[in-house]
Amino acid sequence: MIGKMEKNYEQIGGTIAGIVYSNNENGYTVLRLNTADGVVTAVGCIPDAVVGESLILTGNWTSHQNYGQQFKAELVERKLPEDKKAVYEYLAFGAVKGIGPATAAAIVSAFGEDTLFVIENQPERLADIKGISRRKALQIGMDYRRKSGLRRLMEFLSGYGIRPELAVRVFRFYGDDSMDVIKENPYILVNENFGGDFFEADSLAFKLGFEGDCSQRLEAAVVFELVHNLNNGHVFLPAEKLIDATARLISADSDSLEDVLAVLEETGSIVRESIAGCDACYLSHIYEDEVYVSERLKVLMERNSHYKGDTGKIIDSLERENGIKYNELQKKAVSFAAQNSVTVLTGGPGTGKTTSVRAILALFDRMGLETALAAPTGRAAKRLSELTGRSAMTIHRLLGAGFSPDCDDLVFEYNESSPLEAGAVILDETSMVDITLMAALLRALRPGCRLVLVGDADQLPSVGPGNVFSDIIRSGRVPAVKLTEIFRQSEKSRIITNAHMINSGAMPDIAENKGDFFFLQRHDKGRAADTIIGLCAERLPKNMGIAPDQIQVLTPSRKGETGSVELNKKLQAALNPAAEYKKEKPYGQYIFREGDRVMQIRNNYDITWKTEDGTNMGTGVFNGDIGFISCIDFARETVTVNFDGKIAEYVFDMLYELELAYAMTVHKSQGSEYSCVVLSVSKQAPALMTRAVLYTAITRAKKLLVVVGEREFFEYMVSNDKRQKRYSGLKTRLSVGI
């Protein structure tokens, strides 16, 4: 059956002839479908698909260069077999766990066309068949009901145009109650656990007969605004701003929304509290995280375990052993780490943070403490490991991050009930850590554990909610050392000296093109883009011997001719052009090609990886990890990425987790350093044209920085110290009651 659907969709129907690939976690499946026009390949979210099952798929045809046409299903309608032969084939091919060909034949022989009804509703009758115990019969019934429930939920939601992957997520959470839960409140799809879009849920609700001013809609809209603004860095929103934003979202009146806030507060969905001069509205779990961080830091500081040894003697000993001389601020940092349970170490580039961290690490060794080293991203952890000569890992890996088997909630192996064994933790790039991750780390520290927070408070804040590092420092309550002296060897670097000038608001001499800092004036964005491509593909490799894979292009924005999206396309064409021997897969706004440099753009705790030699395996690839595509397999519908020796495999429908990484935004570069940085500076949205963005970009370069763009906008960024306000109560909470 083939027909035209709305939105230029097509519809095909048939019986599953074979399963090529199936992912049990997200339901993504590649299958062969036997249609009236022959056997075709279909892909989409079709969990628990079984040979012999009948499907009606709605979607579009796509074409692969190697494997021809495939049908990409957006909506799926599943039909159970009805006659005895079809039911037997359905069961024999593994539709229900515990039933093979022989058992299927016996069951169908006993119950005929009523077989599936018996399995679902009267499974105990299966025990009448030789070889099936009552326990096994009930287990078969339970497994079948689970699959039937998911199938019915998918059919129900598909009928209203809701993506099948949402059905999978909801069913993992609510099980057999999913249908009733959604009918009672379709806005449950907007829950953070499921990731549905508000307007998607809104459309479903109206089709189900919900009114525009119903309580479910108003409450969901309020919660949606709070969740949405977590991505803007806000831990809470002032009540008046929350009401105004929600009113504009759904055209509701302010009085009714004020009543909704009271209801949400009463039910515990939100917490409303006066903090930092604001009538603050928090999501309850974010409120708990902020309160926990402040209270736990207070407890750690109140219960300081002072080191009884002579810190001065240890510092003298370390200077002799390492042949270096610490300045007074570095000595102060080591002394603070010895005398306090929590210490902050901050400072700009070239001020000796790494030397200080090594000294603190050596101090902890002499104190007999097992020290864990951590950073927010994989690249930052790798750099910390290289600088200290010790093993370092991401915070998520340190805490044993993963998803609950019952739902998509993130859980950590190490917490208050099962703390880390470490006697000390040194956390680098703390400015990147949001309030939720800091709470998770603090929950995992055992009593008496020391914590050293290291970072540059003048860099951009975390992508997630909060301004944790800055709030801790500005509270004035946590012992902190800010390193300010630029060391002699660093004074020779124009990258470092110019970065410090910019951070203080002074305009450096960018016309002096020498050393490790160059500025190439380009008034036109098109010419600027061409210059950037030429630098990466020809000039820097030929004239300075810098390999293209050692060059990172940075830009403030994703959009425009000098944004990361367009630059990535041009850089890909120049550095990794199409060739007959390179497979490629179009997805979204990119064409992914074998040999491409790519970046993971969200945390995925479940994806498995193995080392190149296959001796070690693990799970988890994290936001900011960079690798290259080693293989594209159209038969298995997979892309293989090598992340610094860790090999991970992505099914095609997971490619939304990857971006080309020849160019990236400054925000995405946080926590990383590159031998050579080419930085684009042109007119962008005002929020991106700030001193913090420029300072962060410049401090990513280790050996060479080339800025391409307009002096006018460079000067503007130096002078623009405006930082986007983030609503956070941590500074206030820390300042009270210590």
Secondary structure as the mmCIF struct_conf table of DSSP 4:
data_model
#
loop_
_struct_conf.conf_type_id
_struct_conf.id
_struct_conf.beg_label_comp_id
_struct_conf.beg_label_asym_id
_struct_conf.beg_label_seq_id
_struct_conf.end_label_comp_id
_struct_conf.end_label_asym_id
_struct_conf.end_label_seq_id
STRN STRN1 ILE A 2 LYS A 4
HELX_RH_3T_P HELX_RH_3T_P1 GLU A 6 ASN A 8
STRN STRN2 GLU A 10 SER A 22
TURN_TY1_P TURN_TY1_P1 ASN A 24 ASN A 26
STRN STRN3 TYR A 28 THR A 35
TURN_TY1_P TURN_TY1_P2 ALA A 36 ASP A 37
STRN STRN4 GLY A 38 CYS A 45
TURN_TY1_P TURN_TY1_P3 PRO A 47 ASP A 48
TURN_TY1_P TURN_TY1_P4 VAL A 51 GLY A 52
STRN STRN5 SER A 54 HIS A 64
TURN_TY1_P TURN_TY1_P5 GLN A 65 TYR A 67
STRN STRN6 GLY A 68 LYS A 79
BEND BEND1 ASP A 83 ASP A 83
HELX_RH_AL_P HELX_RH_AL_P1 LYS A 84 ALA A 92
TURN_TY1_P TURN_TY1_P6 PHE A 93 GLY A 94
BEND BEND2 ALA A 95 VAL A 96
TURN_TY1_P TURN_TY1_P7 LYS A 97 GLY A 98
HELX_RH_AL_P HELX_RH_AL_P2 PRO A 101 PHE A 111
HELX_RH_3T_P HELX_RH_3T_P2 GLY A 112 ASP A 114
HELX_RH_AL_P HELX_RH_AL_P3 THR A 115 ASN A 121
HELX_RH_3T_P HELX_RH_3T_P3 PRO A 123 ASP A 128
BEND BEND3 ILE A 129 ILE A 129
TURN_TY1_P TURN_TY1_P8 LYS A 130 GLY A 131
HELX_RH_AL_P HELX_RH_AL_P4 ARG A 134 SER A 158
TURN_TY1_P TURN_TY1_P9 GLY A 159 GLY A 161
HELX_RH_AL_P HELX_RH_AL_P5 PRO A 164 TYR A 174
HELX_RH_3T_P HELX_RH_3T_P4 GLY A 175 ASP A 177
HELX_RH_AL_P HELX_RH_AL_P6 SER A 178 GLU A 184
HELX_RH_3T_P HELX_RH_3T_P5 PRO A 186 VAL A 190
BEND BEND4 ASN A 191 ASN A 191
TURN_TY1_P TURN_TY1_P10 GLU A 192 PHE A 194
HELX_RH_AL_P HELX_RH_AL_P7 PHE A 198 LYS A 207
TURN_TY1_P TURN_TY1_P11 LEU A 208 GLY A 209
TURN_TY1_P TURN_TY1_P12 GLY A 212 ASP A 213
HELX_RH_AL_P HELX_RH_AL_P8 SER A 215 LEU A 230
TURN_TY1_P TURN_TY1_P13 ASN A 231 GLY A 233
BEND BEND5 VAL A 235 VAL A 235
STRN STRN7 LEU A 237 PRO A 238
HELX_RH_AL_P HELX_RH_AL_P9 ALA A 239 ILE A 250
TURN_TY1_P TURN_TY1_P14 SER A 251 SER A 251
HELX_RH_AL_P HELX_RH_AL_P10 SER A 254 THR A 267
TURN_TY1_P TURN_TY1_P15 GLY A 268 GLY A 268
BEND BEND6 SER A 269 SER A 269
STRN STRN8 ILE A 270 ILE A 275
TURN_TY1_P TURN_TY1_P16 ALA A 276 GLY A 277
STRN STRN9 CYS A 278 LEU A 283
HELX_RH_AL_P HELX_RH_AL_P11 SER A 284 GLU A 302
TURN_TY1_P TURN_TY1_P17 ARG A 303 ARG A 303
BEND BEND7 GLY A 309 GLY A 309
HELX_RH_AL_P HELX_RH_AL_P12 THR A 311 ASN A 322
TURN_TY1_P TURN_TY1_P18 GLY A 323 GLY A 323
HELX_RH_AL_P HELX_RH_AL_P13 GLU A 328 GLN A 339
BEND BEND8 SER A 341 SER A 341
STRN STRN10 VAL A 342 GLY A 347
TURN_TY1_P TURN_TY1_P19 PRO A 349 GLY A 350
BEND BEND9 THR A 351 GLY A 352
HELX_RH_AL_P HELX_RH_AL_P14 LYS A 353 ARG A 366
TURN_TY1_P TURN_TY1_P20 MET A 367 GLY A 368
STRN STRN11 THR A 371 ALA A 375
BEND BEND10 PRO A 376 THR A 377
HELX_RH_AL_P HELX_RH_AL_P15 GLY A 378 THR A 388
TURN_TY1_P TURN_TY1_P21 GLY A 389 GLY A 389
BEND BEND11 ARG A 390 ARG A 390
STRN STRN12 ALA A 392 THR A 394
HELX_RH_AL_P HELX_RH_AL_P16 ILE A 395 LEU A 399
TURN_TY1_P TURN_TY1_P22 GLY A 400 GLY A 400
STRN STRN13 ALA A 401 PHE A 403
TURN_TY1_P TURN_TY1_P23 PRO A 405 ASP A 406
BEND BEND12 CYS A 407 ASP A 408
STRN STRN14 LEU A 410 PHE A 412
BEND BEND13 GLU A 413 SER A 418
BEND BEND14 GLU A 421 GLU A 421
BEND BEND15 GLY A 423 GLY A 423
STRN STRN15 ALA A 424 LEU A 427
HELX_RH_3T_P HELX_RH_3T_P6 THR A 430 MET A 432
HELX_RH_AL_P HELX_RH_AL_P17 ILE A 435 ARG A 443
TURN_TY1_P TURN_TY1_P24 ALA A 444 ALA A 444
HELX_LH_PP_P HELX_LH_PP_P1 LEU A 445 ARG A 446
TURN_TY1_P TURN_TY1_P25 PRO A 447 GLY A 448
STRN STRN16 ARG A 450 GLY A 455
TURN_TY1_P TURN_TY1_P26 ALA A 457 ASP A 458
BEND BEND16 GLN A 459 GLN A 459
BEND BEND17 VAL A 463 PRO A 465
HELX_RH_AL_P HELX_RH_AL_P18 VAL A 468 ARG A 474
TURN_TY1_P TURN_TY1_P27 SER A 475 SER A 475
BEND BEND18 GLY A 476 GLY A 476
BEND BEND19 VAL A 478 VAL A 478
STRN STRN17 ALA A 480 LEU A 483
HELX_LH_PP_P HELX_LH_PP_P2 GLU A 485 PHE A 487
HELX_RH_AL_P HELX_RH_AL_P19 ARG A 488 GLU A 491
TURN_TY1_P TURN_TY1_P28 LYS A 492 LYS A 492
HELX_RH_AL_P HELX_RH_AL_P20 ARG A 494 ASN A 503
TURN_TY1_P TURN_TY1_P29 SER A 504 GLY A 505
HELX_LH_PP_P HELX_LH_PP_P3 ALA A 506 PRO A 508
TURN_TY1_P TURN_TY1_P30 ILE A 510 ALA A 511
STRN STRN18 LYS A 514 LYS A 514
TURN_TY1_P TURN_TY1_P31 GLY A 515 ASP A 516
STRN STRN19 PHE A 517 GLN A 521
BEND BEND20 HIS A 523 ASP A 524
HELX_RH_AL_P HELX_RH_AL_P21 LYS A 525 GLY A 534
HELX_RH_PI_P HELX_RH_PI_P1 LEU A 535 ARG A 539
HELX_RH_AL_P HELX_RH_AL_P22 LEU A 540 MET A 544
HELX_RH_3T_P HELX_RH_3T_P7 PRO A 548 GLN A 550
STRN STRN20 ILE A 551 THR A 555
BEND BEND21 PRO A 556 PRO A 556
BEND BEND22 ARG A 558 GLY A 560
TURN_TY1_P TURN_TY1_P32 GLU A 561 THR A 562
BEND BEND23 GLY A 563 GLY A 563
HELX_RH_AL_P HELX_RH_AL_P23 SER A 564 LEU A 575
BEND BEND24 ASN A 576 ASN A 576
TURN_TY1_P TURN_TY1_P33 GLU A 580 TYR A 581
BEND BEND25 LYS A 582 LYS A 582
STRN STRN21 GLU A 584 TYR A 587
TURN_TY1_P TURN_TY1_P34 GLY A 588 GLN A 589
STRN STRN22 TYR A 590 ARG A 593
TURN_TY1_P TURN_TY1_P35 GLU A 594 GLY A 595
STRN STRN23 ARG A 597 GLN A 600
BEND BEND26 ARG A 602 ARG A 602
STRN STRN24 ASN A 604 THR A 611
TURN_TY1_P TURN_TY1_P36 GLU A 612 ASP A 613
BEND BEND27 GLY A 614 THR A 615
STRN STRN25 MET A 617 VAL A 621
TURN_TY1_P TURN_TY1_P37 ASN A 623 GLY A 624
STRN STRN26 ILE A 626 ASP A 633
TURN_TY1_P TURN_TY1_P38 PHE A 634 GLU A 637
STRN STRN27 THR A 638 PHE A 643
TURN_TY1_P TURN_TY1_P39 ASP A 644 GLY A 645
STRN STRN28 LYS A 646 VAL A 651
HELX_RH_3T_P HELX_RH_3T_P8 PHE A 652 GLU A 657
STRN STRN29 LEU A 658 LEU A 660
BEND BEND28 TYR A 662 TYR A 662
STRN STRN30 ALA A 663 THR A 665
TURN_TY1_P TURN_TY1_P40 VAL A 666 VAL A 666
HELX_RH_3T_P HELX_RH_3T_P9 HIS A 667 SER A 669
TURN_TY1_P TURN_TY1_P41 GLN A 670 GLY A 671
STRN STRN31 TYR A 674 VAL A 681
HELX_RH_3T_P HELX_RH_3T_P10 PRO A 686 LEU A 688
BEND BEND29 MET A 689 THR A 690
HELX_RH_AL_P HELX_RH_AL_P24 ARG A 691 ILE A 698
TURN_TY1_P TURN_TY1_P42 THR A 699 ARG A 700
STRN STRN32 ALA A 701 GLY A 709
HELX_RH_AL_P HELX_RH_AL_P25 ARG A 711 SER A 719
HELX_RH_AL_P HELX_RH_AL_P26 LEU A 730 SER A 735
BEND BEND30 VAL A 736 VAL A 736
#
